[in-house]
Amino acid sequence: MSASKKTLSHPKHLTILGVKYALKVVPGLSDSGANGICNQRTKQIFIDASISGDDFWWTLVHEVGHAIEAEGSINQALPPEVFEIITDLFGKVISQNFDVTYKKVGKK
């Protein structure tokens, strides 16, 4: 990583419909053709370390959509191809309309 590249701050865990998902930023994920992966079985979201800015947040929102798909049992009602399109569009709409920054929440 070059000195000029800004490191993104992000939470280590996300709560998705009451279920805790680990958020892991890992190198080399995009080598497999994906910038992010949501493992619904292990409750982990992986984001490629090489992406940043809007691409990072768009990918995160997209993968959160897959977690919502699992935890909300939407995957039982829609074919995977349809939900992939929905999560893709949802991520794009959020990144186009909101200046997304990480807000730390927790116990007071």
C-alpha positions as CSV (number, residue, x, y, z in Angstrom):
1,M,0.0,0.0,0.0
2,S,1.4,3.4,-1.0
3,A,1.7,6.2,1.6
4,S,-0.8,8.2,-0.4
5,K,-3.6,5.6,-0.2
6,K,-6.1,6.3,2.5
7,T,-7.0,3.4,4.8
8,L,-10.7,3.1,5.3
9,S,-12.1,2.8,8.8
10,H,-14.8,0.2,9.2
11,P,-16.5,-1.8,11.9
12,K,-15.2,-5.3,12.7
13,H,-18.8,-6.6,13.0
14,L,-22.2,-5.7,11.7
15,T,-25.6,-6.6,13.2
16,I,-27.9,-7.8,10.4
17,L,-31.5,-8.3,11.6
18,G,-30.2,-9.3,15.1
19,V,-27.4,-11.6,13.8
20,K,-23.7,-10.6,14.2
21,Y,-21.6,-10.8,11.0
22,A,-17.8,-10.4,11.0
23,L,-16.5,-7.9,8.5
24,K,-13.1,-8.8,7.1
25,V,-11.1,-6.9,4.6
26,V,-8.7,-9.3,2.9
27,P,-6.2,-9.2,0.1
28,G,-6.6,-11.1,-3.2
29,L,-10.3,-11.5,-3.2
30,S,-10.8,-9.7,-6.5
31,D,-8.4,-12.2,-8.1
32,S,-11.3,-14.7,-7.9
33,G,-13.5,-12.2,-9.8
34,A,-15.4,-10.8,-6.8
35,N,-14.8,-7.6,-4.8
36,G,-16.9,-9.0,-1.9
37,I,-18.4,-12.2,-0.6
38,C,-21.1,-12.8,2.0
39,N,-20.8,-16.3,3.7
40,Q,-24.2,-16.7,5.1
41,R,-23.3,-20.0,6.8
42,T,-20.3,-18.6,8.8
43,K,-21.8,-15.1,9.2
44,Q,-18.8,-13.4,7.6
45,I,-18.6,-10.6,5.0
46,F,-15.3,-10.3,3.1
47,I,-14.3,-7.2,1.1
48,D,-11.2,-7.1,-1.1
49,A,-8.5,-4.9,0.5
50,S,-7.6,-3.4,-2.9
51,I,-10.8,-1.4,-3.3
52,S,-11.6,1.9,-1.6
53,G,-13.9,4.8,-1.5
54,D,-17.2,4.5,-3.3
55,D,-16.3,1.0,-4.5
56,F,-15.7,-0.2,-1.0
57,W,-19.0,1.1,0.4
58,W,-21.0,-0.1,-2.7
59,T,-19.5,-3.6,-2.2
60,L,-20.2,-3.6,1.5
61,V,-23.9,-2.5,0.9
62,H,-24.2,-5.2,-1.7
63,E,-22.8,-7.9,0.6
64,V,-25.1,-6.7,3.5
65,G,-28.0,-7.2,1.1
66,H,-27.0,-10.9,0.8
67,A,-26.9,-11.1,4.6
68,I,-30.4,-9.6,4.7
69,E,-31.4,-12.1,2.1
70,A,-30.4,-15.0,4.4
71,E,-31.5,-13.6,7.8
72,G,-34.8,-12.4,6.4
73,S,-35.4,-15.7,4.7
74,I,-35.8,-13.8,1.4
75,N,-33.6,-16.5,-0.3
76,Q,-36.6,-18.9,0.1
77,A,-38.9,-16.6,-1.9
78,L,-36.6,-15.4,-4.7
79,P,-34.3,-17.1,-7.1
80,P,-30.6,-16.2,-6.4
81,E,-30.2,-14.5,-9.8
82,V,-33.1,-12.1,-9.0
83,F,-31.7,-11.2,-5.5
84,E,-28.2,-10.7,-7.1
85,I,-29.8,-8.0,-9.3
86,I,-31.6,-6.4,-6.4
87,T,-28.5,-6.3,-4.2
88,D,-26.5,-4.8,-7.0
89,L,-29.0,-2.1,-7.7
90,F,-29.4,-1.4,-3.9
91,G,-25.7,-0.9,-3.6
92,K,-25.6,1.5,-6.5
93,V,-28.5,3.6,-5.3
94,I,-27.0,4.0,-1.8
95,S,-23.6,4.9,-3.2
96,Q,-25.1,7.4,-5.6
97,N,-27.3,9.2,-3.1
98,F,-25.5,9.1,0.2
99,D,-22.1,10.2,1.5
100,V,-21.5,7.0,3.5
101,T,-19.2,7.2,6.5
102,Y,-18.7,4.7,9.3
103,K,-20.4,5.7,12.5
104,K,-19.3,3.9,15.6
105,V,-22.2,2.7,17.7
106,G,-22.1,0.8,21.0
107,K,-22.8,0.8,24.6
108,K,-22.8,4.1,26.4
